[in-house]
Amino acid sequence: MASTLELSEAALTGLRDYLMATAADEDKAPLEELDGLSDTVLAAYWHGYVEASKAGRAGQALHAAALSKALAAPIGAVCAETGALRAALAQSLQ
């Protein structure tokens, strides 16, 4: 059974910024970058950004910690429902 994600503003901002930077590096639109992520990868990234923002990280330290934590995300985190997260990110990327 998939869990539901609670949306954290700091984590949402960090993940949005990461998607925008990655999209720019790959000459893609940010929404195209978001659409290219599987639910599992998006949930792992989300877990990483939530954990890093809880630790008070900001800027580059936030992104580095978030990606590190995403690599070690527990199975429950990567199986979470991402519909609300995708919608919130899509809205913030427009």
C-alpha positions as CSV (number, residue, x, y, z in Angstrom):
1,M,0.0,0.0,0.0
2,A,1.4,3.4,-1.0
3,S,1.6,6.2,1.6
4,T,0.5,9.7,0.9
5,L,3.1,12.5,0.8
6,E,2.7,15.6,2.9
7,L,3.9,18.6,1.0
8,S,6.6,20.7,2.7
9,E,7.1,24.2,1.2
10,A,10.9,24.1,1.8
11,A,11.3,20.7,0.2
12,L,9.0,21.7,-2.7
13,T,11.0,24.8,-3.4
14,G,14.3,22.8,-3.3
15,L,13.0,20.1,-5.6
16,R,11.5,22.6,-8.0
17,D,14.9,24.5,-8.1
18,Y,16.7,21.2,-8.8
19,L,14.3,20.3,-11.6
20,M,14.7,23.8,-13.1
21,A,18.5,23.5,-13.0
22,T,18.6,20.0,-14.4
23,A,16.2,21.0,-17.2
24,A,18.3,23.9,-18.1
25,D,21.5,21.8,-18.2
26,E,19.7,19.3,-20.6
27,D,18.0,22.0,-22.7
28,K,14.6,20.9,-21.7
29,A,11.5,22.6,-20.3
30,P,11.1,22.1,-16.5
31,L,7.8,20.3,-17.0
32,E,9.5,18.0,-19.5
33,E,12.1,17.1,-16.9
34,L,9.3,16.5,-14.3
35,D,7.4,14.3,-16.8
36,G,10.5,12.3,-17.4
37,L,10.8,11.1,-13.8
38,S,9.3,7.9,-12.8
39,D,7.1,7.9,-9.7
40,T,9.7,5.9,-7.8
41,V,12.5,8.4,-8.7
42,L,10.3,11.4,-7.9
43,A,9.3,9.8,-4.5
44,A,13.0,9.2,-3.7
45,Y,14.0,12.7,-4.6
46,W,11.1,14.0,-2.5
47,H,12.2,11.9,0.5
48,G,15.7,13.4,0.1
49,Y,14.5,17.0,0.0
50,V,12.1,16.6,2.9
51,E,14.9,15.0,5.1
52,A,17.5,17.6,4.0
53,S,15.1,20.5,4.7
54,K,14.2,19.1,8.1
55,A,17.9,19.2,8.9
56,G,17.9,23.0,8.1
57,R,20.0,22.7,5.0
58,A,19.8,25.5,2.4
59,G,21.3,26.3,-1.0
60,Q,23.9,23.9,-2.4
61,A,24.1,22.0,0.9
62,L,20.3,21.3,0.6
63,H,20.7,19.8,-2.9
64,A,23.8,17.8,-1.9
65,A,22.1,16.4,1.2
66,A,18.8,15.7,-0.6
67,L,20.4,13.8,-3.4
68,S,22.5,11.7,-0.9
69,K,19.4,11.0,1.2
70,A,17.4,10.1,-2.0
71,L,19.9,7.4,-2.8
72,A,19.3,5.8,0.6
73,A,15.5,6.3,0.6
74,P,13.7,3.5,2.4
75,I,11.2,1.3,0.4
76,G,8.2,3.0,2.0
77,A,9.4,6.4,0.8
78,V,9.9,5.3,-2.9
79,C,6.5,3.6,-3.0
80,A,4.6,6.8,-1.9
81,E,1.8,8.2,-4.1
82,T,3.2,11.1,-6.1
83,G,0.1,12.6,-7.8
84,A,-0.3,15.5,-5.4
85,L,3.4,16.2,-5.5
86,R,3.5,16.1,-9.3
87,A,0.5,18.5,-9.4
88,A,2.1,20.9,-7.0
89,L,5.5,20.8,-8.8
90,A,3.8,21.3,-12.2
91,Q,1.9,24.3,-10.9
92,S,5.0,25.8,-9.5
93,L,7.0,25.2,-12.7
94,Q,4.5,27.1,-14.9
